Amino acid sequence: MLLTSRRPRAALLAAASVTLVAATLPPPEPLGIGDRLFPTLGNPGYDVLTYDLDFTYHGANTKPLDAVTKIDALTTERLERINLDFTHGVVRSVEVNGAPARFATAGEDLVVTPAAVVETGTRMRITVTHTSDPTGRGGGWLRTADGLAMANQADAAHRVFPGNDHPADKAFFTFRVTAPDALTAVANGTREAKTSTGGKTTWTYRSRHPMATELAQVSIGRSAVVHRAGPDGLPVRDVVPAADREKLERWLRKTPAQLRWMGQQVGPYPFETYGVLIAGADTGFELETQTLSLFERSLFTRPEYPEWYVDSVMVHELAHQWFGNSVSPRTWSDLWLNEGHATWYEAQYAQEHARKPVETRMREAYRRSDGWRAAGGPPAAPEPPTPGHQISLFRPVVYDGSALVLYALREEMGEAAFQRLERDWVRDHRDGTATTAEFTSLASDTAGRDLSAFFTAWLYGRKTPPMPGHADWRSDPVVTQQGPARKAPHHPAAPEPQPVPEAVTRPGNGE
């Protein structure tokens, strides 16, 4: 009797507490962690430990999915309110630590007022019941010919699910996806369960390594899942349109050898599985979603793409599993470490396997470098993206312009020291985040001398410094727009002097 009589009183006290807190707090506002390029991205006051994402897809990619997002986090400060990045969905309810919480929208933030203040150093569970709308612009869900996939880079994960949408806060993920029986659902990591009832199947996947929100991947469609063994028994899982299974095999079977080659360059593959996800969509980009890189179908089916070019694109996204995924950027200004390295290894692969000289490509990049810097800023201090078009951050200066920095660094410190640096970098920061300052410090330690003046000029200068060992190289400041021919912002450049034919060069998706 006493326990049951206390329950309504406790509920009343909780409601009164929420009302009191709401009455004394200022109006909700969007917050951020201070990223120079995305000021309102991420949220202060907590560190996400795990995401548990539950999506129900009803069979049409023009209608919202039902979703429940559960977030386990550790507070780093006392929180009277909790900001989550989220937009493009309808929030139905929010709970914090099992108690109903008030919520409001401010900009692209979901602002939650818990029933009780959450103290510093406290574990908290946030549960948001919501919809996830695949019809909005600006990234997130990508509608394919037979369903959906995710394309969240750089700031679009919060158009799919609420969270702390910044790579500085990596977390472990669990995905549960329910879809009609005729469809196949896949996600990052490895599959842990598959259950069917009432004409619907629920698929469960879990990541074994922490992941940035921008690298999350869920694909739903009429897909074939192809398994094979990679180096040292690594499970390789490819996901392709079922109708194209045989047609695409010639490309899929290349992945184990590419994995082996990358491992020889920088060390063991950092995750539990790898594979390619080929989507029936015209995106204008490819994307390094963790353990399952996203590719558009036409890359592999259009005859005008040279084989060496497609191979180098595959290696570009594979290299990101080390550079950008396992070692994630602490801020978006550190993006050059992602794209510069992926472009570097893409170019090295094309040199070794297709006789496309890296030096020729880098000399052309040097010629264009001053123009790229004028148009988009220096590699480690890029200009902000165009408002409303965040993909515009992915300019030539972060691709070949940043690979050029690595070429100069190798010339400066010598090939053996450079190779030690690369391997030590991905080993020391595996599963974490890292900054440009940490990379330059490690480079100096590896070289046995202070390289700060070298990096200041190459990473932050508005003009390209002289190239070590190549005093005759010149940069043309008139070149301000496109670099070596490329398909789209997330697509590696085609090396010169044999660029991809004009018919191959396509614009981006405009987002």
Buried (B, 14 or more C-beta within 10 A) or exposed (E): EEEEEEEEEEEEEBBEBBEEBBEEEEEBEBBBBEBEBBEBBBBEBBEBBBBBBBBBBEEEBEEBBBBBBBBBBEBEEEBBBBBBBBBBBEBEEBBBBEBBBBBBEBBBBBBBBBBBBBEEEBEBBBBBBBBBBBEBEBBBBBBBBBBBBBBBBBBBBBBBBBBBBBBBBBBBBBBBBBBEEEBBBBBBBBBEEEEEEEEBBBBBBBBBBBBBBBBBBBBBBBBBBBEBEBBEEBBBBBBBBEEBBEEBEEBBEBBBEBBBBBBEBBBBBBBBBBBBBBBBBEBBBBBBBBBBBBBBBBBBEEEEBBEBBBBBBBBBBBBBBBBBBBBBBBBBBBBBBBBBBBBBBBBBBBBEBBEBBBEBBBBBBBBBBBBBBBBBBBBBBBBBBEEEBBBBBBBBBBBBBBBBBBBBBBBBBEEEBBBBBBBBBBBEBBBEBBBBEBBBBBBBEBBEEEBEEBBEBBBBBEEBBBBBEBEEBEBEEEBBEBBBBBBBBBBBBBBBEBBBEEEBBBEBBEB
